[in-house]
Amino acid sequence: MPVNDRAWLREQIARLLRDAGSIALASAKGTPRQWTKAGNSPVSEADIAVNDFLTTHLPPLVPDAGWLSEETEDNRTRLQATAIWIVDPIDGTRAYLEGREDWSVSVALVDNGRPSVTGLYAPARDEMFLAVRGEGATLNGARLSASAGRALDGARLAGPQSYLRRFAEMNPSIVPQAKIHSLALRIARVAAGVIDGAFASRNSHDWDLAAADLLVHEAGGALTDLEGRVVRYNRAETAHGALVAAGQDRHGALLELVRDRRSEFA
């Protein structure tokens, strides 16, 4: 199989994401069994079914790649892998269980700590986001571009309410957006130019971020921590600190805005 052909991998990821989305949608027609796992986070039988499907079908595409998924016990042998699949079977499980549309299935192939081919699918809206490093990002085949400009006046920002309140204190003219329950989808909305900036609170994980990270960078934006450092994946610790995503110029303006108040977002 042409495992080094990123265009081929992108199409395979898209195919598997559609199938995974169908599994989740079918389960949603009933009443999926659900329970609470560590950290008081919900999980459902749909999360597990999608994870089982992707665990079966993704690894053969790149046989030497490691594996990291929210719903699979972490195997630290992944740390020796140059390439790794990073997967979130359902990002936004609460939204999924509540019958909302803002949940997604997320897949990223990461090599040497950064994503190279990724896909993010929002089944309830039939939105397929795909990206290949150096080749751009698309939504249902249309090229993505993060919103341009540096201005924060009137900027549409999404994220935790506590963060939005702090930003409103610093610049009252920002426009807080409605909550987007899937963090990956929130960042993808920045890549699509639907919103101008998005924030992730501390303790987001590799699987929440990796696919959307490449989307926003390939759309001409950036996703970094509050000191401007890009996110590195497949480390022993999968959790991250506070993060911001936006088009390149506005991203810089947001970092400048919080420079002296970073501790408030810890």
C-alpha positions as CSV (number, residue, x, y, z in Angstrom):
1,M,0.0,0.0,0.0
2,P,1.3,3.5,-0.8
3,V,1.7,4.5,2.9
4,N,3.9,7.5,1.9
5,D,1.3,8.9,-0.4
6,R,-0.3,11.6,1.7
7,A,-3.1,12.3,-0.9
8,W,-4.0,8.6,-0.8
9,L,-4.0,8.6,3.0
10,R,-6.2,11.6,3.1
11,E,-8.8,9.8,0.9
12,Q,-8.6,6.7,3.1
13,I,-9.1,8.8,6.2
14,A,-12.1,10.5,4.7
15,R,-13.6,7.1,3.8
16,L,-13.1,5.7,7.2
17,L,-14.4,8.9,8.9
18,R,-17.7,8.7,6.9
19,D,-18.1,5.1,8.0
20,A,-17.3,6.0,11.6
21,G,-19.8,8.8,11.5
22,S,-22.5,6.4,10.2
23,I,-21.8,4.1,13.2
24,A,-22.3,7.0,15.6
25,L,-25.4,8.3,13.8
26,A,-27.0,4.9,13.8
27,S,-26.4,4.5,17.5
28,A,-27.9,8.0,18.2
29,K,-31.2,6.8,16.7
30,G,-31.6,4.6,19.8
31,T,-30.6,5.4,23.4
32,P,-26.9,4.7,23.6
33,R,-25.8,3.3,26.9
34,Q,-23.6,5.8,28.7
35,W,-21.5,6.0,31.8
36,T,-18.9,8.3,33.5
37,K,-15.2,7.7,33.4
38,A,-12.3,9.2,35.2
39,G,-12.4,13.0,35.4
40,N,-16.2,12.9,35.4
41,S,-16.3,12.8,31.6
42,P,-19.1,10.9,29.8
43,V,-18.5,8.0,27.5
44,S,-21.1,6.0,25.5
45,E,-21.3,2.8,23.7
46,A,-21.1,4.8,20.5
47,D,-17.6,6.1,21.5
48,I,-16.5,2.6,22.0
49,A,-18.0,1.3,18.7
50,V,-16.4,4.1,16.7
51,N,-13.1,3.5,18.5
52,D,-13.2,-0.2,17.8
53,F,-13.9,0.5,14.1
54,L,-11.0,2.9,13.7
55,T,-8.7,0.6,15.7
56,T,-9.4,-2.1,13.2
57,H,-9.2,0.0,10.0
58,L,-6.6,2.8,10.5
59,P,-3.5,0.9,11.6
60,P,-3.2,-1.2,8.4
61,L,-2.8,2.0,6.4
62,V,0.5,2.8,8.1
63,P,1.6,-0.5,9.7
64,D,4.5,0.8,11.8
65,A,2.6,3.7,13.3
66,G,1.8,3.9,17.0
67,W,-1.7,4.5,18.4
68,L,-3.2,7.0,20.8
69,S,-7.0,7.3,21.3
70,E,-9.1,8.8,24.1
71,E,-10.9,5.5,24.4
72,T,-8.0,3.1,24.3
73,E,-5.7,2.4,27.2
74,D,-2.4,4.2,26.7
75,N,0.4,2.0,25.5
76,R,3.7,3.9,26.1
77,T,5.4,2.0,23.4
78,R,3.9,4.8,21.2
79,L,6.7,7.0,22.5
80,Q,9.2,5.1,20.4
81,A,7.1,5.5,17.2
82,T,8.1,8.1,14.6
83,A,4.6,8.1,13.3
84,I,1.4,7.7,15.3
85,W,-2.3,7.7,14.8
86,I,-4.1,10.1,17.2
87,V,-7.8,9.6,17.4
88,D,-10.9,10.9,19.2
89,P,-13.8,8.6,18.3
90,I,-16.4,11.2,19.4
91,D,-15.2,14.7,20.4
92,G,-18.0,16.3,22.2
93,T,-19.7,13.3,23.7
94,R,-22.0,15.4,25.8
95,A,-23.3,17.2,22.8
96,Y,-23.7,13.9,21.0
97,L,-25.8,12.4,23.8
98,E,-27.9,15.6,24.0
99,G,-28.8,15.3,20.3
100,R,-26.8,18.4,19.3
101,E,-24.9,18.8,16.1
102,D,-21.5,20.1,17.3
103,W,-19.7,16.8,17.8
104,S,-17.1,15.3,15.6
105,V,-14.8,12.3,14.8
106,S,-11.2,13.2,14.7
107,V,-8.2,11.4,13.1
108,A,-4.6,12.6,12.8
109,L,-1.5,10.9,11.5
110,V,1.4,12.6,13.4
111,D,5.1,12.2,12.6
112,N,7.9,13.6,14.6
113,G,5.5,15.3,17.0
114,R,3.5,17.3,14.4
115,P,0.4,16.3,12.3
116,S,0.9,15.5,8.7
117,V,-2.4,14.2,7.4
118,T,-5.7,14.8,9.3
119,G,-9.4,14.5,9.0
120,L,-12.3,15.8,11.1
121,Y,-15.8,14.8,10.4
122,A,-19.0,16.4,11.8
123,P,-21.6,13.7,10.8
124,A,-24.7,15.6,11.9
125,R,-23.8,18.3,9.5
126,D,-22.0,16.2,6.9
127,E,-18.9,18.4,7.2
128,M,-15.7,16.7,6.2
129,F,-12.5,18.7,7.0
130,L,-9.3,17.3,5.5
131,A,-5.7,18.6,5.5
132,V,-2.3,17.5,4.3
133,R,0.8,19.3,5.6
134,G,2.0,21.7,3.0
135,E,-1.0,21.2,0.7
136,G,-3.8,23.1,2.4
137,A,-7.0,22.3,4.1
138,T,-10.5,21.7,2.8
139,L,-14.1,21.5,3.9
140,N,-16.2,19.3,1.7
141,G,-13.6,19.8,-1.1
142,A,-13.5,23.7,-0.8
143,R,-10.2,25.3,0.2
144,L,-10.2,26.8,3.7
145,S,-8.8,30.1,4.7
146,A,-8.7,31.5,8.3
147,S,-10.1,35.1,8.5
148,A,-7.5,37.7,7.7
149,G,-6.6,40.9,9.6
150,R,-5.2,41.8,13.0
151,A,-8.1,43.8,14.5
152,L,-9.7,42.5,17.6
153,D,-12.6,45.0,17.5
154,G,-15.6,43.0,16.5
155,A,-13.6,39.7,16.4
156,R,-15.7,36.6,16.8
157,L,-14.2,34.5,19.6
158,A,-15.2,31.1,21.0
159,G,-14.0,29.2,24.0
160,P,-14.6,28.7,27.7
161,Q,-16.9,31.4,29.2
162,S,-14.3,32.3,31.8
163,Y,-11.8,33.1,29.0
164,L,-14.3,35.1,27.0
165,R,-15.1,37.2,30.1
166,R,-11.4,38.0,30.6
167,F,-11.0,38.9,26.9
168,A,-14.1,41.1,27.1
169,E,-12.5,42.9,30.0
170,M,-9.4,43.6,28.0
171,N,-11.3,44.5,24.8
172,P,-15.1,45.0,25.3
173,S,-15.7,45.1,21.5
174,I,-15.0,41.4,20.9
175,V,-18.0,39.3,20.0
176,P,-18.3,36.1,22.1
177,Q,-19.7,33.2,20.1
178,A,-22.0,30.4,21.3
179,K,-20.3,27.4,22.8
180,I,-19.0,24.8,20.3
181,H,-19.0,21.6,22.3
182,S,-16.4,19.8,20.2
183,L,-13.0,21.5,20.8
184,A,-11.7,20.1,17.5
185,L,-14.7,21.5,15.7
186,R,-14.2,24.9,17.5
187,I,-10.7,25.1,16.1
188,A,-11.9,23.9,12.6
189,R,-14.3,26.8,12.6
190,V,-11.3,29.1,12.8
191,A,-9.8,27.3,9.8
192,A,-13.0,27.8,7.9
193,G,-13.2,31.6,8.8
194,V,-16.5,31.1,10.5
195,I,-15.1,32.5,13.7
196,D,-12.0,34.6,14.1
197,G,-10.4,33.0,17.1
198,A,-10.8,30.0,19.5
199,F,-9.5,29.1,22.9
200,A,-8.8,25.8,24.7
201,S,-8.6,25.7,28.4
202,R,-5.8,23.8,30.1
203,N,-6.0,20.0,30.1
204,S,-7.1,19.5,26.5
205,H,-5.4,16.4,25.1
206,D,-3.6,15.3,22.0
207,W,-6.7,13.7,20.7
208,D,-8.8,16.9,21.1
209,L,-6.2,18.9,19.1
210,A,-4.1,17.1,16.5
211,A,-6.5,16.9,13.6
212,A,-7.7,20.5,14.0
213,D,-4.2,21.8,14.5
214,L,-3.2,20.9,11.0
215,L,-6.4,22.3,9.6
216,V,-5.9,25.8,11.1
217,H,-2.2,25.9,10.1
218,E,-2.9,24.8,6.6
219,A,-5.7,27.5,6.4
220,G,-3.1,30.2,7.1
221,G,-3.7,30.4,10.9
222,A,-1.9,29.2,14.0
223,L,-2.7,27.2,17.1
224,T,-0.2,27.7,19.9
225,D,0.1,28.0,23.7
226,L,-0.1,31.5,25.2
227,E,3.6,32.0,24.7
228,G,3.4,31.3,21.0
229,R,4.8,27.8,21.0
230,V,3.3,25.2,18.6
231,V,1.8,22.1,20.2
232,R,4.0,18.9,20.2
233,Y,2.3,15.6,20.1
234,N,3.0,12.0,21.2
235,R,4.8,13.0,24.4
236,A,4.5,11.1,27.7
237,E,2.1,13.8,29.0
238,T,-0.8,14.1,26.5
239,A,-2.5,17.1,28.3
240,H,-1.7,20.7,27.4
241,G,-2.0,24.2,28.8
242,A,-4.2,27.0,27.6
243,L,-4.2,27.4,23.8
244,V,-5.3,30.0,21.2
245,A,-6.1,29.5,17.5
246,A,-6.6,32.3,15.0
247,G,-5.5,33.6,11.6
248,Q,-1.7,34.5,11.7
249,D,-2.0,38.2,12.3
250,R,-4.9,38.1,14.7
251,H,-3.2,35.3,16.6
252,G,-0.3,37.6,17.2
253,A,-2.6,40.3,18.4
254,L,-4.3,37.9,20.9
255,L,-0.9,36.8,22.2
256,E,0.0,40.5,22.8
257,L,-3.3,41.1,24.5
258,V,-2.7,38.4,27.1
259,R,1.1,38.8,27.5
260,D,0.9,40.3,30.9
261,R,-2.1,38.2,32.1
262,R,-1.1,34.7,31.1
263,S,-1.3,33.5,34.6
264,E,-5.1,34.1,34.6
265,F,-5.5,31.4,32.0
266,A,-3.6,28.7,33.8
